[in-house]
Amino acid sequence: GDGAVREARTRPRISKQDIMDKYNSERGATKEQLHMVVIGHVDAGKSTLMGRLLLELGQVSKKTMHKYEQESKKLGKQSFVYAWILDETGEERSRGITMDVGQSKFETKSKQVTLLDAPGHKDFIPNMITGATQADVALLVVDATRGEFETGFESGGQTREHALLVRSLGVSQLGVVVNKLDTVGWSQDRFQEITSKLSAFLRQAGFKESDVTYVPCSGLTGENMVVKPTAADLTSWYTGPCLIDVIDGFKTPERPITKPFRMSVNDIFKGMGAGFCVSGRVETGMVQPGDKVLVSPLGETAFIKVLMVDDMPIQTAFAGDCVSATISGMDQQNISVGNILCEPQRPIPITSRFQARIVIFQLRVPITKGYAVVLHHQSLVEQAVICKLVGQLHKSTGAIIKQKPRCLIGNSIALVELEVSRPICLELYSDIKELGRVMLRVGGVTIAAGLVTKVY
Ligand code: GDP
């Protein structure tokens, strides 16, 4: 038979300290990963800001830049150049749930940052939700221009909505970019007026003051983005960090390497030798070649033969790594995208009924009991039904304001029970964030995103 199967073993449990030592010796030198979503009112300058940032950090080739400059000159819209950079990188789509989330990467001193979503797109909000469900931190961009900040901040403006939304989805650290400050002559008074209004609101929305940083910027002029400011009107009163330092200063989520092993299957393909390959992200724990794994909710066991990251074999895959694994000991026909590989002794919970705290976006028809949705969990897509409306929640405090509502309307937050057409793997958000987030879609439109609060 198969050598790998004979050699395969159930790895004896390694102590937490040993796992951490192993991680430090194998990965100590690599940068921490951070997933960031950019939010804010339309026209706040999000695309310009991020496009400019990628440009300043050398992520855009001269050739591409030249092409955009020519095109934008023709249109007489030179300022569009930066926004186009984002649209371009936004074309590199990844699979499954992140399908409509464009991703671009850049590095700071200590971090590798993945920018989620392509804010330049006009159907921005559904994309933003997708991005927000995967974000560790958020950048909130506000337009400092007189009248414009106020428009975005009023009820109905997206500044409040987006901030509440990301907070509801578990994001606790926020960088606030007070953008376009060039339009008000870098006025310190204006900066203070905006930050004081926002900080009162953000505190109420559940952000800790110590987790919010304000930074004056201009995406258009590039002021205070990657180097200390030079504009005298700004340097006369501002001595704080520039944007890249604010991003560098975010706390990265801990890699849950000592938790039980779980890896989502995002793709399955034929390998080079015997067996087949699956690719996906190790969400928690660690795995090594030779390990026996349980394929859930299927219930079959298999063996890990080889692990690769970026086409290079590795000794150990840790939480946070995107890997491809050669698998043996099971039939390729039986495994499917959305399955979770896990540790046989400490398997992932399997359920077809659970409770979630959901943020509801726009709806054509209010949600009532029996409302059918398509549930997205990692790369898994399943039919589901909202079978119980437990309560409607207060938007900023999260307290129940109405028990057992008859219906739920758009732009609200609620606690609901969902029933899936067949059992799926799920974790509580409080246990494992990445496996405790779900999205609900109807007809290809995201109508809600949520956190798993109870598994039955
Ligand atoms: P988005 O909708 O938030 O992505 O905003 P855009 O990046 O598309 O910018 C909206 C408009 O604001 C465009 O016309 C930009 O040229 C302009 N703009 C963006 N950033 C700045 C800035 O820092 N200063 C000034 N004066 N204008 C800006």
Residues whose N, C-alpha, C, O or C-beta is under 5 A from the ligand:
A	BS01	GDP	H41 V42 D43 A44 G45 K46 S47 T48 L49 S79 A83 P119 G120 N179 K180 T183 C217 S218 G219 L220 T221
